[in-house]
Amino acid sequence: MSTVCKRCVALLLATLCYGCGHTQVSRVGLLSVGDLESRTIPATVNGPILVGKDACKVAASPYYLSEAVRNALKGTAYDTIIDAEVTTKTGLLVWSNEIEVKGTGLDSKTLPKNGDAK
């Protein structure tokens, strides 16, 4: 096989593996694993930017938004993400699929409850 033909085959394989994908970015206002019942969320939140991902595994479960949120909150004092940017990437091959969450961290235990004196 000639060198030109080998390069064409390699380019075709690379295009099929990585070029046939789709990326979508969505905005989500609130993602939480905490107790937000009767809590008031302030209009502005000052907290660190947290990032978490979950990827598809071969012969295993697909990726989940909930797992990406848990990964973002893992090892922090926060249990909620405000103003999140959720990016999903899908490709021709299963292992190229992933979801990423990026947003401002918030601890729901510090929020006032409705009816509490201010």
C-alpha positions as CSV (number, residue, x, y, z in Angstrom):
1,M,0.0,0.0,0.0
2,S,1.4,3.4,-0.9
3,T,2.2,6.1,1.6
4,V,-0.5,8.4,0.2
5,C,-3.1,5.6,0.5
6,K,-2.0,4.9,4.2
7,R,-2.4,8.6,5.0
8,C,-5.9,8.7,3.5
9,V,-7.0,5.6,5.5
10,A,-5.5,7.2,8.7
11,L,-7.3,10.5,8.0
12,L,-10.6,8.7,7.3
13,L,-10.3,6.7,10.5
14,A,-9.5,9.8,12.5
15,T,-12.5,11.7,11.0
16,L,-14.8,8.8,11.8
17,C,-13.6,8.4,15.4
18,Y,-13.4,12.1,16.4
19,G,-15.1,14.2,13.6
20,C,-18.6,12.7,13.8
21,G,-19.5,14.2,17.1
22,H,-21.8,16.8,18.6
23,T,-21.4,19.2,21.5
24,Q,-24.3,21.0,23.2
25,V,-24.0,23.6,25.9
26,S,-27.0,24.3,28.1
27,R,-27.6,26.6,31.1
28,V,-29.2,25.1,34.2
29,G,-30.2,27.4,37.1
30,L,-29.9,25.0,40.1
31,L,-28.4,21.5,40.6
32,S,-28.4,20.2,44.2
33,V,-27.9,17.2,46.4
34,G,-28.7,19.2,49.5
35,D,-31.8,20.0,51.5
36,L,-33.3,23.1,49.9
37,E,-36.8,22.7,51.3
38,S,-38.1,26.2,52.3
39,R,-34.8,27.8,51.8
40,T,-34.4,31.2,50.0
41,I,-31.6,31.4,47.4
42,P,-30.1,34.9,47.2
43,A,-30.0,36.8,43.9
44,T,-26.2,36.8,43.9
45,V,-24.0,34.0,45.1
46,N,-20.3,34.3,45.8
47,G,-18.6,31.0,45.7
48,P,-15.9,29.0,43.9
49,I,-16.4,27.7,40.4
50,L,-16.8,23.9,40.6
51,V,-16.3,21.6,37.7
52,G,-17.3,17.9,37.4
53,K,-17.4,15.3,34.6
54,D,-18.9,11.9,33.9
55,A,-17.9,9.9,30.9
56,C,-19.3,6.8,29.2
57,K,-17.5,3.6,29.9
58,V,-17.3,0.7,27.5
59,A,-19.6,-2.1,28.6
60,A,-20.9,-0.1,31.5
61,S,-23.5,2.6,32.2
62,P,-23.8,5.7,30.1
63,Y,-22.9,9.0,31.6
64,Y,-25.2,10.8,34.0
65,L,-25.8,14.5,35.0
66,S,-26.2,13.5,38.6
67,E,-22.8,11.8,38.7
68,A,-21.1,14.9,37.1
69,V,-22.7,17.0,39.8
70,R,-21.5,14.7,42.6
71,N,-18.0,14.7,41.0
72,A,-18.0,18.5,41.0
73,L,-19.1,18.6,44.7
74,K,-16.8,15.8,45.9
75,G,-14.2,17.0,48.4
76,T,-15.8,20.4,48.9
77,A,-18.1,21.9,51.6
78,Y,-20.7,22.6,49.0
79,D,-23.9,20.7,48.1
80,T,-25.4,22.9,45.4
81,I,-24.4,24.4,42.1
82,I,-26.0,27.6,40.9
83,D,-26.0,29.0,37.3
84,A,-24.5,25.8,35.9
85,E,-23.2,25.3,32.4
86,V,-23.8,21.8,31.2
87,T,-21.8,20.5,28.2
88,T,-22.6,17.2,26.6
89,K,-20.3,15.7,24.0
90,T,-21.3,12.8,21.9
91,G,-19.3,11.0,19.3
92,L,-19.4,8.0,17.0
93,L,-17.6,5.8,19.6
94,V,-19.1,5.2,23.0
95,W,-15.9,6.2,25.0
96,S,-15.9,9.7,23.5
97,N,-19.3,10.6,25.1
98,E,-19.2,12.7,28.2
99,I,-21.0,15.4,30.3
100,E,-19.4,18.3,32.1
101,V,-21.0,20.6,34.8
102,K,-19.4,23.9,35.7
103,G,-21.0,26.4,38.1
104,T,-20.9,28.4,41.3
105,G,-20.7,26.3,44.5
106,L,-23.2,27.0,47.4
107,D,-23.7,25.4,50.8
108,S,-27.5,25.0,51.3
109,K,-27.1,24.8,55.1
110,T,-26.1,28.5,55.1
111,L,-29.2,29.7,53.4
112,P,-32.1,31.2,55.5
113,K,-35.4,29.3,55.7
114,N,-38.6,31.0,54.7
115,G,-40.2,32.5,57.8
116,D,-36.8,32.9,59.7
117,A,-36.1,36.3,61.2
118,K,-33.7,38.2,59.1
